[in-house]
Amino acid sequence: MATDPIQQFQIVNLFPVAKIGNTEIAFTNSAAYMVAAVAVISIFLIAGTNSRSLVPGRLQSAAELTYEFVANTIRSTAGTEGMKFFPFVFTLFTFILAVNLIGLIPYTFTVTSHIVITAVLALSVFLTVIVYGFWKNGLHFFNLFVPKGIPIYILPLIVFIEVLSFLSRPISHSVRLFANMLAGHITLKVFASFITLLGGAGIFGIVGATLPLALVVALTALELLVAFLQAYVFAILTCIYLNDAIHPGH
């Protein structure tokens, strides 16, 4: 195992796809793992819903639980009207969860550890909120920045804060996911390297490597939880932002 904890995040070109001028467009390891995640999700959902038994098996139960989990998340935050965005939120949740879990497999690549990926996901939510908000509400969408019951003398300050908060959403939305996955994997790599280094130092090193090994096992379990929680947090924040587009000013 490499001792450099940053090496695991390196983007590697697998094969060229096209060339525009002096710029070469290549299929990377990041793209490969995203394709793999889509394939895993597709196989899981197709296999889980293929039989449609009245008494579901394990795979069908898992697929149905995933569906209901996302649906209940949308209903609790954006109301029944938010269910029109179910395909969008479900896709985000399952994709982020899949790439997070795949990234925990040794010698794989964690897609969400790169800010460019999480930023694109966050911007897709941000643009969806803006486009749908104006399409559904017209200029009334600006009510989102004017809370009700605010005294007129502090209204300009409140509006400024609300606009700044709205514009910063893609940043916080993307950085939260990126930073958690990056920090977690760096920590795992560092403690795993301690096991290798101490294990080669004789009997006392093997004994000393027990603590880093225990920490790696505990951190791996924690990262499994973080992988799910970060997918859930991203999805629920998406629902909250979509609720602003559906019901601005409420």
BELSULWO-V459249 format. One record per helix or strand of 2 or more residues. SS is the DSSP state (H for helix, E for strand). FROM is the first residue (numbers start at 1). LEN is the number of residues. If there is no record, write none. Layout:
ss=<SS/SS>
from=<FROM/FROM>
len=<LEN/LEN>
This chain:
ss=<H/E/E/H/H/H/H/H/H/H/H>
from=<7/13/23/29/58/80/111/115/152/169/203>
len=<3/8/6/22/21/23/3/31/16/31/44>
